[in-house]
Each structure stands twice: as C-alpha cells, then as structure tokens.
Amino acid sequence: MSRRCWRRLAVSAARHAARVLPGANAPWADAMRRELDYIADDRAALRWAVGCVAASYLARLAARPRLGRRMVSAPVAAGSVLLVVGLAMQGHASDDPVPAKAACEHADAAPDVARAPVATAGVLAHPEQSQRPSAADCPRAPADIGPAPPPIR
Amino acid sequence: MPRKPNSSRQTRALLAALLDRPQTWRHGYDLSKETGLKSGTLYPVLMRLSEQGLLEARWQDPERPGLPPRHVYRLTASGLALAREQARAEAATMLGDPSGALA
C-alpha cells in the first residue's frame, strides 16, 4: 500500500471519529483530526487516526445514559446465585439408575458381588434397578452367567 | 472498594508529563510521544480531566502558514495541585513510605 493510501485512510478514519463523537465533544473531535496535519509519518498518522476512532467510540459510550450499578448488579447477583443452586441441586435431584456401563465393570465377578448395592453421590442405588447390559455391550462378560438370583429385600 | 479517581497509570503518566512544564501549552501528539499513550487512550483522559476542571484547553494559531490551528492543553490550579499530590505520593511509595510523610 502506498504512503498516500495510508494518509488517505488516516484522514478518513479521523473524519469518521469526528462524526461519531457526540455534539458536546465536537472541539475534541476537531482537535484529534487537526493533529493529523502535524504528524509527518503516514503510518504514525494512521495509527493516530485509529486511536481517535477508538477514543470517539469510548466517549460516545460514556455519554449514553447508563443504568445504576445497583439496578444492574441485583439481577446479575440473583441470577448467579440461582444458577449455582440449580447446578448444585442437579447432581442430587436426578433419579436416574446407575448407568448400564457401571454394571459392565462387574461382569466377570461373582453374581452376589456384582449385585452388591452401589453408593453413588449419597444415593443408594441397586443394580437390579438398572437395565442389564447385553453380552455384546460387555466384551469381557462370560457368555452365560446363569439365571439371575431373586432380588435382595 | 471504589478506586480513587484519576489514579490510573495512564492518568498519572499524563499528569506527570503536564506537571513537568506546567506553564507550557502542550499538544496532543507531543503528550502522546512523551507519555507513550496512544491517541485512543490519551484523548479520553484529556476529556475527563477537562470536564473535571483539572485541565484547560484552547486553540493555538499555527506557527507555519497553511497548517490548521492546534488544540493545546495545560493544567489548571486544581489540576496542578492534584498532579503535585500524586507526584508526592509516588515518590513516597518509591521510598517505601506509604503515608507520604517523607516526600
């Protein structure tokens, strides 16, 4: 890109910055734009102009009416607390049985050991409640482990 | 705890640069080069200081014909007081005396 292009781009950016800046700050926009004429290096002028655009947008954002900090922070705090409580309860409120994959871990153990109650996150679950996996699901499982004993009462 | 106003590193650097030659009117580009602040940082700080009455600004006629007038800045009396106070506090911190009594 030629030096003239850098300069032209810088002038355009500075003009844009002047348009973005709110009316009360118009002298500041002029100040930033006119400073360009005193910057000999074209690349430095473009860097300056880009900074002016950033400054203009910042000033514009700062001039917008904002909600009070309390008004913003109360719903955010309440939402955060609800989210944390919800996530914490999700782990305990589930009534899902022990996943079928867990039963595979006991596939080659004695039937009475494999059927021992399994404690999971404070909830006592029994493998009987879960669906028995098929032999195809458990590669190490024997072909036939015999009929299932009566459930433990 | 809310942060003390005008205590950011950028504002302190600008106040220190303006305090260096308090009676001289300074240009934006000149201040940018001296403080190392980019225009996108420098001008919001200048605007804020001006709004707070700590900085005065005016248009200066160009030294050479064909160039536009330039916006120039210097500290007001209250700006000068703040800059001096911050310089004192900074010196005290460097000496390891946070109360500022040594400065």
Interface residues (C-beta under 8 A of the other chain):
Chain A: N25 P27 W28 D30 A31 M32 R34 E35 D37 Y38 I39 R47 W48 A49 V50 G51 C52 V53 A54 A55 L58 A59 A62
Chain B: H27 G28 Y29 S32 K38 S39 G40 T41 L42 Y43 P44 L46 M47 A57 L67 P68 P69 R70 H71
